């Protein structure tokens, strides 16, 4: 885990943010000794949010496949 001074973090903000994203956490230390953690926020996504696929199938064929699966 990388530790930056406040001045370094200000000057290299883009690098600090990228490193926090890659490693999960970066510390920033002030002159008075206080330390702050910079942690990337997790993006909440739905488990139902899946990419679509291109399929050449009609609606009726899809309905037939589902019905067949339910009959088993």
C-alpha positions in Angstrom: 0.0 0.0 0.0 1.4 3.4 -1.1 1.6 6.3 1.3 1.7 9.9 -0.1 2.1 13.2 1.6 -0.7 15.7 1.2 1.4 17.8 -1.2 2.4 14.7 -3.3 -1.2 13.6 -3.5 -2.3 17.1 -4.6 0.3 17.2 -7.3 -0.2 13.7 -8.6 -4.0 13.3 -8.0 -4.6 11.3 -11.2 -1.8 8.8 -10.4 -3.0 8.5 -6.8 -6.6 7.8 -7.9 -5.4 5.2 -10.4 -3.3 3.5 -7.8 -6.1 3.4 -5.3 -8.3 1.8 -8.0 -5.6 -0.8 -8.8 -4.6 -1.7 -5.3 -7.8 -0.9 -3.4 -6.3 1.7 -1.0 -3.9 4.6 -0.8 -2.9 6.5 2.3 -2.4 10.3 2.5 -0.4 11.6 5.4 -0.7 15.3 6.5 2.1 17.3 8.2 0.4 17.0 11.6 0.7 13.1 11.2 -3.0 12.4 10.6 -3.5 9.7 7.9 -6.4 9.4 5.6 -7.3 6.4 3.4 -8.4 6.8 -0.1 -10.5 3.8 -1.1 -12.4 3.4 -4.4 -16.1 3.2 -4.2 -17.6 -0.1 -5.3 -20.1 0.2 -8.1 -23.3 -1.6 -7.1 -24.8 -3.6 -10.0 -27.7 -5.9 -10.2 -27.1 -9.6 -10.6 -29.7 -9.4 -13.4 -27.7 -6.8 -15.3 -26.2 -9.2 -17.9 -25.1 -8.4 -21.4 -27.5 -9.4 -24.2 -26.6 -11.8 -27.0 -27.4 -11.8 -30.6 -29.5 -14.8 -31.4 -31.4 -15.7 -34.5 -34.4 -17.2 -32.9 -38.0 -16.2 -33.2 -40.3 -15.5 -30.2 -42.3 -18.6 -31.0 -39.2 -20.8 -30.9 -38.1 -19.3 -27.6 -41.6 -20.0 -26.1 -41.5 -23.6 -27.4 -38.0 -24.1 -25.8 -39.2 -22.8 -22.5 -42.4 -24.9 -22.5 -40.4 -28.0 -23.3 -38.0 -27.3 -20.4 -40.9 -26.8 -18.0 -42.5 -30.1 -19.1 -39.5 -32.1 -18.0 
